[in-house]
Amino acid sequence: MSGFLIILLVAAIYVVLYQVSRSSELIASIQGEEKFDKKRNKILAWSMLVVFAAFMIGIVACHNYMMPLMAPEAASDYGVEYDSMFVVTLVITGIVFFVTQALLFWFAYKYQRKDDRKAFFFSHSNKLEMIWTTVPAVAMAVLVAIGLKNWFTVTSEAPKNKMQIEIVGKQFNWISRYPGKDGVLGKKKYTLINDKDNVLGQDWTDKTNLDDIVIPTGEIRLIKGKPVELIIGSRDVIHDVGLSHFRVKMDAVPGITTTIWFTPIITTAEMKQKTGNENFVYELSCDQMCGKGHYSMRAIVIVETQEEHDAWMAKQQSYYAQNHPEAVPAANPGAETTQPVVDSSKKITMK
């Protein structure tokens, strides 16, 4: 219904504009073309100032009340740097925008056509061209340099005290994997992928796989103040790990492993208080159109304290134990899991 009303409104505006133009033609024919043209030229010149003022008021109103330019507070150290870059860019381009637009509308008013003034023809100036080419180029180079510095930081080697989480995208959900007590993610082979009991293709002949924790729903648990390295991949097509609250975005490419790291600085509970929204959640989204089920590629991200994370990890069962209960000693759940006998050369069709 709202779409239909918008169409009617647009149609009504066109009708009004058409009637105004017709009225102008009739007035011109009555008053005389030259006299009416001078009068219209003066009105249009003043209207330029009115339109400029309306535009500026509209920009301020949209930013403050309707559509704020800034996203919610960044929840990572990288996000703080990202927002700083955004503010610097916004200030520089905002000043340039205001100055150029103010001059544009002022010139339209100041140099309106008058009988006692003749237009000055100006064809070329090397000096002016050097100025309006060099100044923007230098400004852009500085902004790009700042951006590259932060990009190289977030894609560099993560600190030694990092936690690692593997995130794998597939049509149409995320799968996350955490290392177990050994702190090491086991090896994988794409030929071992099976949606029934091996969604990531873990090689069970590798002992480091036996305590890995896999979350098929893609839920991510981060620790406040601890660097986290995301090891990103895809099982089928190109996806994209989008963590907007942390200002992080990285492609998930089939056959290629990409990495990115950052440090969360605000827990989920703290962000709920900051936003005043008890239902607030951090979200992992797919920022790359990946098929008809793209909309469903969402997962929850929880930022918690070290104690809360340790308590959660203690309750988790390894993915191997979930799918091979016969290999886990029932009488002593804490005992070391026996290594299974697996033919790693066996081909398993990827689904």
C-alpha positions as CSV (number, residue, x, y, z in Angstrom):
1,M,0.0,0.0,0.0
2,S,2.8,2.4,0.9
3,G,4.5,1.7,-2.5
4,F,1.2,2.6,-4.3
5,L,1.0,5.9,-2.3
6,I,4.5,6.8,-3.3
7,I,3.7,6.2,-6.9
8,L,0.7,8.5,-6.6
9,L,2.7,11.2,-4.9
10,V,5.4,11.1,-7.6
11,A,2.7,11.3,-10.3
12,A,1.1,14.2,-8.5
13,I,4.4,16.1,-8.4
14,Y,4.9,15.6,-12.1
15,V,1.4,17.0,-12.8
16,V,2.0,20.0,-10.6
17,L,5.3,20.7,-12.4
18,Y,3.7,20.4,-15.7
19,Q,0.9,22.8,-14.8
20,V,3.5,25.3,-13.4
21,S,5.4,25.2,-16.7
22,R,2.2,25.7,-18.7
23,S,1.4,28.7,-16.5
24,S,4.8,30.1,-17.0
25,E,4.3,30.0,-20.8
26,L,0.9,31.7,-20.5
27,I,2.4,34.5,-18.3
28,A,5.3,34.9,-20.7
29,S,2.9,35.3,-23.6
30,I,0.9,38.0,-21.7
31,Q,3.8,40.0,-20.1
32,G,6.2,39.6,-23.0
33,E,9.0,37.1,-23.3
34,E,11.9,39.3,-22.4
35,K,10.3,40.9,-19.3
36,F,9.1,37.6,-18.0
37,D,12.5,36.0,-18.6
38,K,14.3,38.7,-16.5
39,K,11.8,38.2,-13.7
40,R,12.1,34.4,-13.8
41,N,15.9,34.6,-13.8
42,K,15.9,36.7,-10.6
43,I,13.5,34.2,-8.9
44,L,15.7,31.3,-9.9
45,A,18.8,33.0,-8.6
46,W,17.3,33.5,-5.2
47,S,15.9,30.0,-5.2
48,M,19.5,28.7,-5.4
49,L,20.1,30.1,-1.9
50,V,16.9,28.6,-0.6
51,V,17.7,25.2,-2.1
52,F,21.2,25.3,-0.6
53,A,19.9,26.1,2.9
54,A,17.2,23.4,2.6
55,F,19.9,20.8,1.6
56,M,22.1,21.7,4.5
57,I,19.2,21.5,7.0
58,G,18.2,18.2,5.5
59,I,21.7,16.7,5.9
60,V,21.8,17.7,9.5
61,A,18.3,16.4,10.2
62,C,19.0,13.1,8.5
63,H,22.2,12.6,10.5
64,N,20.7,13.6,13.9
65,Y,17.2,12.2,13.7
66,M,16.5,9.9,10.7
67,M,19.6,8.0,9.6
68,P,22.8,8.5,11.7
69,L,26.0,8.4,9.7
70,M,27.9,6.6,12.4
71,A,27.3,2.9,13.3
72,P,27.0,1.8,17.0
73,E,30.2,2.0,19.0
74,A,33.0,-0.2,17.7
75,A,33.4,-3.4,19.7
76,S,37.0,-4.2,18.8
77,D,40.4,-2.4,18.8
78,Y,40.5,-2.5,15.0
79,G,37.0,-1.1,14.9
80,V,38.1,2.0,16.9
81,E,40.9,2.6,14.3
82,Y,38.4,2.0,11.5
83,D,36.0,4.5,13.0
84,S,38.8,7.0,13.4
85,M,39.6,6.7,9.7
86,F,36.0,7.1,8.8
87,V,35.7,10.3,10.9
88,V,38.9,11.8,9.3
89,T,37.6,11.0,5.8
90,L,34.2,12.3,6.6
91,V,35.6,15.6,7.9
92,I,37.9,16.2,5.0
93,T,35.3,15.3,2.3
94,G,32.6,17.1,4.3
95,I,34.6,20.4,4.3
96,V,35.3,20.0,0.6
97,F,31.6,19.2,-0.1
98,F,30.4,22.2,1.9
99,V,32.8,24.7,0.3
100,T,32.2,23.5,-3.3
101,Q,28.4,23.4,-2.9
102,A,28.3,26.8,-1.2
103,L,30.3,28.3,-4.0
104,L,28.2,26.6,-6.6
105,F,24.9,27.9,-5.3
106,W,26.3,31.3,-4.4
107,F,27.8,31.8,-7.9
108,A,24.4,30.9,-9.3
109,Y,22.9,33.8,-7.3
110,K,25.8,36.3,-7.4
111,Y,26.4,36.1,-11.2
112,Q,22.9,35.9,-12.4
113,R,22.3,37.5,-15.8
114,K,22.0,41.3,-15.7
115,D,21.8,43.9,-18.5
116,D,24.9,45.8,-17.3
117,R,27.1,42.7,-17.1
118,K,28.7,40.6,-19.7
119,A,29.8,37.0,-19.2
120,F,33.6,36.5,-19.1
121,F,34.9,33.6,-21.3
122,F,37.5,31.5,-19.6
123,S,38.9,28.6,-21.5
124,H,42.0,27.2,-19.8
125,S,44.5,27.6,-16.9
126,N,47.4,25.3,-16.2
127,K,47.8,26.8,-12.7
128,L,44.2,26.0,-11.8
129,E,44.3,22.5,-13.3
130,M,47.5,21.7,-11.3
131,I,45.9,22.9,-8.1
132,W,42.6,21.0,-8.4
133,T,44.5,17.9,-9.6
134,T,47.4,17.8,-7.1
135,V,45.5,18.8,-3.9
136,P,42.9,16.0,-4.2
137,A,45.5,13.5,-5.3
138,V,47.7,14.2,-2.2
139,A,44.7,14.1,0.1
140,M,43.6,10.8,-1.3
141,A,47.1,9.4,-1.1
142,V,47.3,10.2,2.7
143,L,43.9,8.6,3.3
144,V,44.8,5.5,1.4
145,A,48.1,5.3,3.3
146,I,46.3,5.4,6.7
147,G,43.9,2.7,5.5
148,L,46.7,0.4,4.2
149,K,48.5,0.8,7.5
150,N,45.4,-0.5,9.5
151,W,44.7,-3.2,6.9
152,F,48.2,-4.6,7.0
153,T,47.9,-4.6,10.8
154,V,44.7,-6.6,10.9
155,T,45.9,-9.1,8.3
156,S,49.4,-9.5,9.8
157,E,50.4,-12.4,12.1
158,A,48.3,-12.4,15.2
159,P,49.8,-12.1,18.7
160,K,51.2,-15.2,20.4
161,N,48.5,-15.1,23.1
162,K,45.7,-15.3,20.5
163,M,42.8,-17.7,20.4
164,Q,41.9,-19.3,17.1
165,I,38.5,-20.0,15.6
166,E,37.9,-21.5,12.2
167,I,34.9,-20.2,10.3
168,V,33.7,-22.1,7.3
169,G,30.8,-21.0,5.1
170,K,28.6,-23.3,3.1
171,Q,25.3,-22.8,1.4
172,F,23.6,-21.7,3.5
173,N,25.1,-21.5,7.0
174,W,28.3,-21.0,9.0
175,I,30.3,-23.7,10.7
176,S,32.8,-22.8,13.5
177,R,35.5,-24.9,15.0
178,Y,37.5,-24.3,18.3
179,P,40.7,-26.1,19.3
180,G,40.4,-28.4,22.3
181,K,42.7,-28.6,25.3
182,D,45.7,-29.1,23.1
183,G,45.1,-25.6,21.6
184,V,45.7,-26.9,18.1
185,L,43.2,-27.2,15.2
186,G,43.6,-30.6,13.5
187,K,44.2,-31.1,9.8
188,K,41.4,-31.4,7.2
189,K,40.9,-33.0,3.8
190,Y,38.1,-31.9,1.5
191,T,37.7,-35.5,0.3
192,L,36.6,-36.5,3.8
193,I,33.7,-34.0,4.0
194,N,30.5,-35.6,4.9
195,D,27.4,-33.8,6.2
196,K,26.4,-36.7,8.3
197,D,29.4,-36.9,10.7
198,N,32.3,-34.9,9.3
199,V,31.1,-31.5,8.1
200,L,34.6,-30.0,7.8
201,G,36.5,-33.1,6.5
202,Q,38.6,-33.5,9.7
203,D,41.3,-36.2,9.4
204,W,40.7,-38.5,12.3
205,T,44.2,-40.0,11.9
206,D,45.5,-36.6,13.2
207,K,45.2,-36.8,17.0
208,T,44.9,-33.0,17.3
209,N,41.5,-33.3,15.7
210,L,40.0,-35.5,18.4
211,D,39.3,-32.8,20.9
212,D,38.3,-30.0,18.5
213,I,34.9,-28.5,19.1
214,V,32.6,-27.9,16.1
215,I,29.5,-25.7,16.2
216,P,27.4,-26.5,13.1
217,T,25.3,-23.4,13.8
218,G,28.3,-21.2,13.5
219,E,28.0,-19.6,16.9
220,I,31.2,-17.7,17.8
221,R,32.4,-17.1,21.4
222,L,35.0,-14.4,21.9
223,I,36.9,-13.3,25.0
224,K,37.0,-9.6,25.9
225,G,40.6,-8.3,25.8
226,K,42.0,-11.4,24.1
227,P,43.1,-11.3,20.4
228,V,41.2,-13.7,18.2
229,E,42.5,-15.0,14.8
230,L,39.7,-16.1,12.4
231,I,40.7,-18.8,10.0
232,I,38.2,-18.5,7.2
233,G,37.3,-20.9,4.4
234,S,34.4,-22.0,2.2
235,R,33.0,-25.4,1.2
236,D,31.3,-24.4,-2.0
237,V,31.1,-20.8,-3.3
238,I,32.5,-17.4,-2.2
239,H,31.0,-16.2,1.0
240,D,32.1,-13.3,3.2
241,V,32.5,-13.1,7.0
242,G,30.9,-9.8,8.0
243,L,31.2,-8.7,11.6
244,S,29.9,-5.2,11.4
245,H,30.1,-4.3,15.1
246,F,33.8,-5.2,15.1
247,R,34.3,-3.5,11.7
248,V,35.7,-6.7,10.3
249,K,35.1,-8.2,6.8
250,M,36.9,-10.9,5.0
251,D,36.0,-13.2,2.0
252,A,35.6,-16.9,2.5
253,V,37.0,-18.4,-0.7
254,P,36.8,-22.1,-1.6
255,G,40.2,-23.7,-1.8
256,I,41.9,-20.7,-0.1
257,T,42.4,-20.0,3.6
258,T,42.1,-16.3,4.6
259,T,42.8,-15.0,8.1
260,I,42.2,-11.8,10.0
261,W,42.6,-10.9,13.7
262,F,41.3,-8.3,16.1
263,T,40.7,-7.9,19.9
264,P,37.1,-7.6,21.2
265,I,36.8,-4.8,23.8
266,I,33.1,-4.8,24.8
267,T,31.2,-7.8,26.0
268,T,27.7,-8.6,24.9
269,A,26.3,-7.7,28.3
270,E,28.1,-4.4,28.3
271,M,26.9,-3.6,24.8
272,K,23.3,-4.3,26.0
273,Q,23.8,-1.7,28.7
274,K,25.4,0.8,26.3
275,T,22.6,0.5,23.7
276,G,19.8,0.1,26.2
277,N,18.6,-2.9,24.3
278,E,18.2,-6.1,26.3
279,N,17.8,-8.1,23.1
280,F,21.0,-6.8,21.5
281,V,23.3,-9.5,19.9
282,Y,26.4,-9.3,17.9
283,E,26.0,-10.9,14.5
284,L,28.0,-12.8,11.9
285,S,26.5,-12.2,8.5
286,C,27.4,-13.2,4.9
287,D,28.3,-10.0,3.0
288,Q,28.6,-11.7,-0.4
289,M,25.6,-12.8,-2.4
290,C,26.0,-16.5,-2.4
291,G,22.7,-17.9,-3.7
292,K,19.0,-18.0,-3.0
293,G,19.5,-18.8,0.7
294,H,21.9,-16.0,1.2
295,Y,19.5,-14.3,3.7
296,S,19.8,-17.2,6.1
297,M,23.5,-17.1,6.5
298,R,23.6,-15.5,10.0
299,A,25.2,-16.6,13.3
300,I,25.3,-15.2,16.8
301,V,28.5,-13.8,18.2
302,I,29.0,-13.7,22.0
303,V,31.7,-11.7,23.7
304,E,32.3,-12.8,27.2
305,T,34.9,-12.8,30.0
306,Q,37.6,-15.4,30.3
307,E,35.8,-17.1,33.2
308,E,32.5,-17.3,31.2
309,H,34.3,-18.7,28.2
310,D,36.2,-21.3,30.2
311,A,32.9,-22.4,31.8
312,W,31.3,-22.7,28.3
313,M,34.3,-24.7,26.9
314,A,34.1,-27.1,29.9
315,K,30.6,-28.1,28.9
316,Q,31.4,-28.8,25.2
317,Q,32.0,-32.2,23.8
318,S,34.4,-32.7,21.0
319,Y,32.9,-33.2,17.5
320,Y,34.7,-36.6,17.3
321,A,33.1,-37.8,20.6
322,Q,29.7,-36.7,19.4
323,N,29.9,-38.8,16.3
324,H,32.0,-41.7,17.6
325,P,30.7,-42.4,21.1
326,E,32.0,-45.9,20.9
327,A,35.5,-44.6,20.9
328,V,35.1,-42.6,24.1
329,P,35.4,-44.5,27.4
330,A,32.0,-44.4,29.0
331,A,33.3,-45.1,32.6
332,N,35.9,-42.4,32.5
333,P,34.8,-39.4,30.3
334,G,37.9,-37.5,31.2
335,A,40.3,-40.2,29.9
336,E,42.2,-39.7,26.7
337,T,40.3,-40.6,23.6
338,T,41.6,-43.6,21.8
339,Q,42.8,-42.9,18.3
340,P,40.5,-44.5,15.7
341,V,41.6,-46.5,12.7
342,V,40.6,-44.5,9.7
343,D,41.4,-45.1,6.1
344,S,42.3,-41.5,5.2
345,S,42.7,-42.4,1.5
346,K,39.0,-43.3,1.2
347,K,37.2,-40.9,-1.0
348,I,34.0,-39.4,0.4
349,T,31.8,-37.5,-1.9
350,M,31.3,-33.8,-0.9
351,K,27.7,-32.7,-0.6
